[in-house]
Amino acid sequence: MPRPTRIELHRTSRKLELEFDDGARFELPCEYLRVYSPSVEVRGLGELEVYKEDVGIEDLQPVGNYAVRIFFDDGHKSGIYSWAHLYDLGINRERYWQEYLERLRTGGYRHRSVGEE
């Protein structure tokens, strides 16, 4: 499994930039990371995460040599993002994002980035 060689938080653009030792590079928006949190709070309940367009990251803390804990400014802080999870989010970003937008739509919500039909 690739490991990150660089992790940089861009607060203004609300993106986490990651570079891995296999050459992969990803820019993952804070909202995307928040709605795909690996925490039991998010994953275990299966509830749709809504209105996260403006969420930011307050802090990042390493967890051993395998993960990072992300502290979001909406109070969510229980997600431990393993390198494998972050890599998966990067590789599958477009597909996962479209799946999230579809879940919002079928749940009766409209994301700000989606125009009127």
C-alpha positions, 0 to 999 in steps of 0.5 A, a space after each residue: 500500500 502506498 504511503 504519503 510522502 507529503 500532506 498539506 492542508 490548504 485552509 483557504 481553498 479547503 483542500 487536503 493535498 496528498 502525495 504518495 510514494 508511488 507518485 500519486 497526487 490528490 487534492 481532496 476537498 474538506 467536504 468530501 473527506 467529511 462525508 466519507 469519514 471512516 468513523 463509526 459515527 458516520 459509517 455505522 449509522 448510515 445517515 446521509 451527511 448534508 450541508 457540509 459544503 462549507 466545512 473546513 479542517 481545524 487540525 490534523 494529528 498523526 496516528 502512529 505511522 498508518 493514519 491521520 485523525 482529522 478535526 473538522 470545524 463542525 465538531 466532527 473529530 472521530 474519523 481516523 483516516 488510514 493511508 489506504 482509506 485516503 488513497 482509495 478516496 483519491 483514486 475513486 474521487 469522481 465516482 464516490 463524489 457522484 454517488 454522494 450527489 446522487 444520494 443527496 438527490 434521492 434524499 431530497 437535498 440539492 448540493 450548491 454545486 449542482 445547478 437547476 435542471 
